[in-house]
Amino acid sequence: MHAYSLFYSPLAAGPGSIFVPLILVALLWTVVLKGFSLWYAARGSQKWWFVALLVVNTLGILEIIYLIWFRPKDAHEHAPTNHSSSAR
């Protein structure tokens, strides 16, 4: 019978197995922030921000900067408007 340590993982052998949950949390964090930031950049017609956010991976740092300071504040800020009025 083998005695397994508290941090034993069949995915990663040795003392590095404790980092598997940390990597999964960092991956989830990055995917969620990247999704929000890409969504706002696309909806705001900010093509250069979209490309930068898509290409550069910074564990969410660039995404947080964009979401706080550079995203369009109004959902209709870049939406085309239709000001036609019907004659009565």
PASEBA-1860 file (N, C-alpha, C; in nm, 3 decimals):
! residues 88
1> MHAYSLFY> 0.084/-0.117/0.000/0.000/0.000/0.000/0.089/0.124/0.000 ~ 0.055/0.222/-0.081/0.133/0.345/-0.090/0.070/0.451/-0.001 ~ 0.154/0.527/0.064/0.105/0.639/0.144/0.111/0.766/0.058 ~ -0.003/0.827/0.035/-0.010/0.948/-0.047/-0.015/1.071/0.043 ~ 0.050/1.177/-0.004/0.050/1.301/0.073/-0.084/1.373/0.057 ~ -0.103/1.476/0.134/-0.226/1.553/0.132/-0.247/1.621/-0.003 ~ -0.138/1.660/-0.069/-0.147/1.734/-0.195/-0.125/1.646/-0.317 ~ -0.148/1.517/-0.305/-0.127/1.426/-0.417/-0.229/1.453/-0.527
9> SPLAAGPG> -0.181/1.454/-0.649/-0.268/1.470/-0.765/-0.220/1.375/-0.874 ~ -0.311/1.301/-0.935/-0.267/1.213/-1.043/-0.229/1.291/-1.169 ~ -0.268/1.419/-1.179/-0.237/1.500/-1.297/-0.094/1.553/-1.294 ~ -0.041/1.581/-1.177/0.094/1.637/-1.166/0.165/1.570/-1.049 ~ 0.271/1.502/-1.079/0.344/1.432/-0.973/0.444/1.527/-0.908 ~ 0.469/1.506/-0.783/0.569/1.583/-0.712/0.511/1.703/-0.639 ~ 0.600/1.788/-0.586/0.554/1.902/-0.507/0.483/2.010/-0.588 ~ 0.493/2.008/-0.720/0.427/2.108/-0.803/0.277/2.088/-0.817
17> SIFVPLIL> 0.225/1.978/-0.763/0.084/1.949/-0.781/-0.007/2.048/-0.709 ~ 0.045/2.124/-0.616/-0.037/2.224/-0.547/-0.071/2.340/-0.640 ~ 0.005/2.356/-0.748/-0.017/2.467/-0.839/-0.129/2.442/-0.939 ~ -0.176/2.322/-0.952/-0.283/2.291/-1.046/-0.410/2.371/-1.015 ~ -0.458/2.376/-0.890/-0.576/2.459/-0.863/-0.551/2.608/-0.888 ~ -0.431/2.655/-0.861/-0.399/2.796/-0.886/-0.402/2.828/-1.035 ~ -0.352/2.736/-1.115/-0.355/2.756/-1.260/-0.498/2.755/-1.311 ~ -0.581/2.668/-1.259/-0.721/2.664/-1.302/-0.796/2.792/-1.264
25> VALLWTVV> -0.770/2.846/-1.146/-0.832/2.972/-1.104/-0.785/3.086/-1.193 ~ -0.654/3.092/-1.223/-0.601/3.197/-1.311/-0.660/3.185/-1.451 ~ -0.678/3.064/-1.500/-0.737/3.043/-1.631/-0.882/3.092/-1.634 ~ -0.960/3.057/-1.534/-1.099/3.102/-1.527/-1.107/3.254/-1.517 ~ -1.022/3.313/-1.432/-1.016/3.459/-1.416/-0.988/3.527/-1.550 ~ -0.890/3.477/-1.625/-0.851/3.536/-1.751/-0.962/3.523/-1.855 ~ -1.024/3.408/-1.864/-1.128/3.386/-1.964/-1.249/3.477/-1.938 ~ -1.290/3.490/-1.814/-1.405/3.576/-1.782/-1.375/3.721/-1.813
33> LKGFSLWY> -1.260/3.772/-1.769/-1.226/3.912/-1.796/-1.206/3.938/-1.945 ~ -1.144/3.845/-2.014/-1.123/3.862/-2.158/-1.257/3.863/-2.231 ~ -1.349/3.780/-2.188/-1.482/3.779/-2.251/-1.555/3.910/-2.234 ~ -1.556/3.963/-2.111/-1.622/4.092/-2.088/-1.556/4.204/-2.167 ~ -1.425/4.210/-2.164/-1.355/4.320/-2.231/-1.371/4.311/-2.382 ~ -1.363/4.191/-2.439/-1.383/4.177/-2.584/-1.527/4.213/-2.623 ~ -1.622/4.178/-2.540/-1.762/4.211/-2.567/-1.781/4.363/-2.574 ~ -1.730/4.434/-2.473/-1.746/4.579/-2.471/-1.669/4.646/-2.584
41> AARGSQKW> -1.550/4.597/-2.617/-1.473/4.656/-2.726/-1.544/4.636/-2.860 ~ -1.603/4.520/-2.881/-1.674/4.494/-3.006/-1.802/4.577/-3.014 ~ -1.877/4.585/-2.905/-2.001/4.663/-2.905/-1.974/4.812/-2.917 ~ -1.856/4.856/-2.872/-1.821/4.998/-2.879/-1.745/5.035/-3.005 ~ -1.732/4.943/-3.099/-1.659/4.965/-3.224/-1.517/5.013/-3.199 ~ -1.452/4.958/-3.100/-1.314/4.993/-3.068/-1.223/4.883/-3.122 ~ -1.195/4.890/-3.251/-1.124/4.784/-3.322/-0.983/4.760/-3.266 ~ -0.909/4.866/-3.237/-0.772/4.850/-3.188/-0.770/4.789/-3.048
49> WFVALLVV> -0.863/4.827/-2.964/-0.871/4.764/-2.831/-0.907/4.617/-2.845 ~ -0.997/4.585/-2.935/-1.037/4.446/-2.955/-0.917/4.361/-2.994 ~ -0.837/4.409/-3.089/-0.720/4.334/-3.135/-0.618/4.321/-3.022 ~ -0.593/4.430/-2.950/-0.495/4.425/-2.840/-0.541/4.329/-2.731 ~ -0.667/4.333/-2.695/-0.719/4.244/-2.590/-0.718/4.099/-2.636 ~ -0.739/4.076/-2.764/-0.740/3.940/-2.816/-0.600/3.880/-2.821 ~ -0.500/3.961/-2.854/-0.365/3.911/-2.876/-0.281/3.908/-2.748 ~ -0.293/4.011/-2.665/-0.207/4.024/-2.548/-0.268/3.949/-2.429
57> NTLGILEI> -0.191/3.861/-2.370/-0.236/3.787/-2.252/-0.158/3.834/-2.131 ~ -0.227/3.898/-2.036/-0.161/3.955/-1.918/-0.228/3.911/-1.789 ~ -0.292/3.795/-1.788/-0.366/3.745/-1.672/-0.471/3.844/-1.623 ~ -0.530/3.916/-1.716/-0.641/4.004/-1.681/-0.604/4.148/-1.653 ~ -0.476/4.183/-1.651/-0.437/4.319/-1.618/-0.483/4.417/-1.725 ~ -0.454/4.389/-1.853/-0.497/4.477/-1.961/-0.650/4.483/-1.968 ~ -0.716/4.372/-1.944/-0.862/4.368/-1.947/-0.922/4.456/-1.838 ~ -0.864/4.451/-1.718/-0.914/4.535/-1.609/-0.894/4.682/-1.641
65> IYLIWFRP> -0.777/4.717/-1.696/-0.751/4.857/-1.734/-0.854/4.903/-1.836 ~ -0.880/4.821/-1.936/-0.979/4.858/-2.038/-1.119/4.873/-1.977 ~ -1.161/4.775/-1.898/-1.296/4.778/-1.843/-1.318/4.897/-1.749 ~ -1.216/4.939/-1.678/-1.232/5.050/-1.583/-1.224/5.186/-1.654 ~ -1.126/5.204/-1.743/-1.102/5.339/-1.795/-1.137/5.361/-1.940 ~ -1.143/5.260/-2.025/-1.154/5.284/-2.168/-1.280/5.229/-2.235 ~ -1.361/5.152/-2.166/-1.480/5.099/-2.232/-1.585/5.210/-2.246 ~ -1.674/5.199/-2.345/-1.782/5.297/-2.358/-1.872/5.290/-2.236
73> KDAHEHAP> -1.902/5.404/-2.177/-1.983/5.407/-2.055/-2.131/5.384/-2.084 ~ -2.175/5.431/-2.200/-2.316/5.417/-2.238/-2.328/5.304/-2.338 ~ -2.425/5.218/-2.319/-2.444/5.105/-2.410/-2.481/5.152/-2.550 ~ -2.542/5.269/-2.561/-2.585/5.321/-2.691/-2.491/5.429/-2.742 ~ -2.373/5.439/-2.686/-2.280/5.545/-2.723/-2.237/5.536/-2.870 ~ -2.214/5.416/-2.920/-2.168/5.399/-3.056/-2.273/5.334/-3.145 ~ -2.393/5.318/-3.096/-2.498/5.255/-3.176/-2.556/5.357/-3.273 ~ -2.585/5.316/-3.395/-2.646/5.410/-3.490/-2.787/5.448/-3.442
81> TNHSSSAR> -2.817/5.573/-3.462/-2.949/5.622/-3.419/-3.038/5.643/-3.539 ~ -3.165/5.623/-3.518/-3.266/5.642/-3.622/-3.362/5.747/-3.570 ~ -3.348/5.871/-3.623/-3.430/5.981/-3.575/-3.546/6.013/-3.669 ~ -3.588/5.916/-3.745/-3.700/5.941/-3.837/-3.830/5.947/-3.758 ~ -3.907/6.045/-3.789/-4.036/6.058/-3.722/-4.147/6.037/-3.823 ~ -4.252/5.975/-3.782/-4.362/5.950/-3.873/-4.456/6.071/-3.876 ~ -4.497/6.107/-3.995/-4.588/6.220/-4.012/-4.729/6.176/-3.980 ~ -4.802/6.256/-3.904/-4.938/6.220/-3.868/-5.035/6.313/-3.929
END
